[in-house]
Amino acid sequence: MKNFSEKSDLKNTYIAIATMLLAILCVDLYMVVIKFLGDDYSIIQLSLFRNAAAIIPLFLVLIFTGEHFLVFKNTNKKFIYLSVIRGICFLLLNIFAFISVVNLEFATAMTLTFSSPFFIVILSIFFLKDKVGIYRWSAVIIGFIGVILITKPTSDIFNIYSIFPILTALVWALAVIVLKYIPEGNSTAKIQLYTLIFNVLGTTVLFLFTTGHVEIKSTEDLLLMLLTGILGGTAAILFVYSYRLMSASKIASFEYLGIPSSFILGWFFFNEAPWSQLFPGVFVIIFAGMLIIWRDNQKNKSININKKFN
């Protein structure tokens, strides 16, 4: 039984990591599209289309799993409240992330956004009662040093837009923590549907009460906007699935793999190579993430050895 349990845990770990990597790729790709569209359309307008179009992959999941008749059943107040909070989190997350990627170099914006694991570890301590020792605390401190090295708050490179990817990371961390409070009986598709409903409602209200929106200029732009929703909606589903398979503070470390991919995409699509701003801070952030992973592996080995001798 122990061997079966260990194999099952290992399988879940691999699935969680693979799902996380696919989700990160989707995020990077749809952020590339947002940067292309950001000069012609308002942030709120892009957010509305992204959120509304996210129903497409979610609808396919509901049909595939046969949950389309069940998602509105057995829903209590706690679930609704948590969905409202997650909806607001994703609303803010989209706005902060879009402001970041439109106004900063792509790799810089995305690298700072992927600093969220530190916030997840910290929030896990206070809200999920995760036990965090000296190694994880050291990783958090080292990671923040890496963020400071990249933003360079005392230099001429720093500007107000550098704060927005960090706000994105913080809001994303909060959304992950809220997810852990949702009972296991609720499926990934159901969680994402209710989150998306409140997200779209919030974005629609903002769209109606803000200005600067323009008519869509071409069919190509419309298709690109829909693509952001398809990729973003797919990423959200994959992230939920991944974070429900492993503890938040463990799987979060693998978000760092989005850093090299965002650098490659920024260079390929926008001919950006912000070496002087990203380095050495990016190495410091990655080192902090690897420290968390190494410590988790050491603890798991110790636990398995104790089980064998007990």
N, C-alpha and C positions, 0 to 999 in steps of 0.2 A: 504493500500500500504506500509506503514511504517513497519507493522508487517511482511509482506511478504519479504520485503527487509532485515530486521533483521534476519529472519529465513534463507534466502539465504546466507547471510554473515556467519552465524553460521555454516551452512552446509559446506560451502567452507573452513572454518577454520578447521573443523574436518577432512575433506578430505585431506587438506594440511598437517596436523599433521600426519595422518595415512600413507600418501605417504612418508613423510619425514622419519618416523620410518622404513619403509620397505627399503628405499634407504640406510639408515645407516647400516642396517643388511647386505645388499648385499655388501657394502663397506668393512665391518669388515670381512666377510667371504672370499672375494677374496684377501684381504690383508693377511689372514692366509695362503692361497695357495702361494702367492708371497714369504712369509717368508720361506716356505718349499723349494721353488725352487731357492731362492736367492743365495745359496752357489754354485750352479752348473751352473748357467747361468748369463750372463751379464744383467745389468739393462736395457740397450737399447733393448736387445733381448726380454726381458720379456715385455717391453713397446710395442714393435711392435706387438707381438702376442696378447697382451691385447686389443690394439686398433683395430687391424684387425678383431678379433673375435667379437668385440662389434657390428659389423654389423648384427649379427644373431638376437638378440632381436629387433634391430631397424627395420630390414626387416620384421619381424613378425608383428610389430606395423603398418608399412606402408601397409601391405597386409590387416590386420584386419580393419584398418580405411578407406581403399580404396584410400589412398593418393599416391600410387606408380606412378600414372600417372600425379600427380599434383605438386610434390615437385620441379620440375625444371621450373615451370611456375611462372610468376609474381614475379620474383626475381630481385631486384634493386641493385645498387652499394653499398648503405648503408648496406644492409643486408649481402652482400658478405664481406665487410670490417669488420663488426662486427663478422662474422663467422670466419674470418681469425684470429682475435684477440682471440676469444674464443678457437680456435683450438690450437694456441700457448700456451694459458693459460693451457689447459688440457695436452698438451705435457710436459710442465714444471712441472705441478702438479704431473703427473704420475712418472716422474723421481725423483723428490724430495721425494715423498711419498715412493717410492720403496727403495731409499737409506736409508730412515729413518727406515722403518720396518725391513730391512735386517740387519742393523747395531746396532739397539737399541732393548731393550726389547719391546715386542709387545704392551703392555698396555701403556708404556711411550710414544712410538712413536705416537700411535693413540690418546692418551689424548691431546698431544700437537697439533696434527693436528686439533682436534676439538675445538681449540681456535679461529677458524675462525670467529665466531659471532662478536668478538670485532673489527676485521678488517672490517667486513661488515658494522657495525654501523658507524665506522669512515669514510669509503669510501662513505657510503650513504649520509653523511653530505655534502661532497664536490661535489659529482657527481649527486646525486639524490635530493639534497636540502631538505633532511629530517630534520625536526626540532627535535633536541635532547636536552633535558633539563638536569638538575643537576643529576637526578637519573640515566639516561643512561650513562652520563659521569662518574659518580661514579662507575657504573658497569664495564665500560671499564677499568678504573684505577685498580679496585679491581681484575678484570680478569687478567690483565697483572702482577699484583703482584703474582697471583696464578701460572702463567706460569714461573715466575722467581723462585718461590719456588720449582717448579718441576725440572727445568733445572739446578738450583744451579750453576750459572756461575762462582762462586768463589771457588767451591769445587773440590775435586778430581774426583767426579762423572761426571762432565761436560766434554764433548768432542765436536769436530767439528760437529759430526753427530747430535747433539742436535739442531742445527740451522735449519736443513732441514725440520723437521715437521712444524716449524714456517713459513718457506718459503712456504711450502705446503698450510698452512692456508691462507697466504697472497694472493697467486695466485688464490686459490679457491674463496676468497672474491672478487677479481677483476673479475673473470668469472661470478659471480652472478650479479655484478653491470652492466657489459656489457649486460647481458641478459635483464635487465630492459630497455635498449635502443632499443631493437628489437620490432617493431610494433606488436600490438596484432593480426593482421591478419595472422601471421605466426604460424603454428601449432608447437606443441612440437616436433613431429617426424621430421618435416622439419628443425627446428633449430638444432636438434641433428645430423641430417644427414650431413648438411654442416659443422658443427663443427668437426664431425668425419672425414670427407674427408680431411680437412686441417691438422687435428691431425695426421692421418695416413701418409700423404705426408711428414710432418715434421719428423716423427719418421723414415720413410724409408730413408730419406736423412741422418739422424744421423747414422742409421745402416750401410749405405754404406761407411760412412767416419770415422767410429770408428772400433776398434778392440776388441778382447777378446771374440768374439762370438764362441760358440761351437755347434757341431751337437747335435740334440735332442737325448737323450740317450735311451728313451723308449716310447712306445705307451702311457703308463700311464702319463709320463711327458707332452706329447703332449696334452692329454685330459685335464690335469690340466691347461695348458696354455690357452686352449680354454675356460675352465671354468672361468678363470679370466676375459676374454672378455665378456662372457655371463652375469656374475654377475656385472661386471663394467659397461657394456653397459646398463643393466637394471637399475642400480643405477642412471646413468646419466639422463636417460629418466624420472625417478621418481623425481629426484631433480629439473629438469626443470619444470615439471608439478607443483610441490609443490611451488616453488618460484614464479610461475606466478599466483597462487591463493591468495597469501598474500604478504604484503609488506616485503621487504628483511630483514629489521631490526627486524621485529617481528618473522617471521618463523625461522630465523637463531638461535634463542635461543634454539630451540628444538634439535639442533644438539648436545647439551650436553648429550642427552640420549645415544649417542654413547660411552660415557666414561665408564659407568658400563658394557656395553656389550663387549667392547674391553678388559676390565680387566678380565672378565669371560672367554673369548675365549683364552686370553694369558695364563691363569692358566690351562685351560682344555687341550689345544694343546701343549703348550711348558713348562708347569710346572713352569711358572714364577709368582711371586707374589712380585713385587717391591714396597712393602709397604713403605719402608723408603724414596724412591725417590718420590712417588706419593703423599704421605700424609705429611702435611695437604694441599698441594697446590691444589689437586683435589677438596677438599671441598670449597676452596676459589673461584675456577673457577665456580663450580656449583652454589654457592651462588650468584655470579655476574649474571649468567644467570637467576636465579630465580628472582632477583631484577628487571631485565628488564621485565620479564613476569608479575610480580606483578604490576609494574608501568603501563604497557599497560592495564591491567584489570581495574585499578583504573580510567584511562583516559576514557576507554570505558563506564564504569558505569556513570561517570560524563556527558559524551556526551549524553547517553540515557536518563538520568534524565532531562537534559536541553531540549531535544526534546519533552519530555512529557509535559513540562510546557510552551512550545512555540507554 
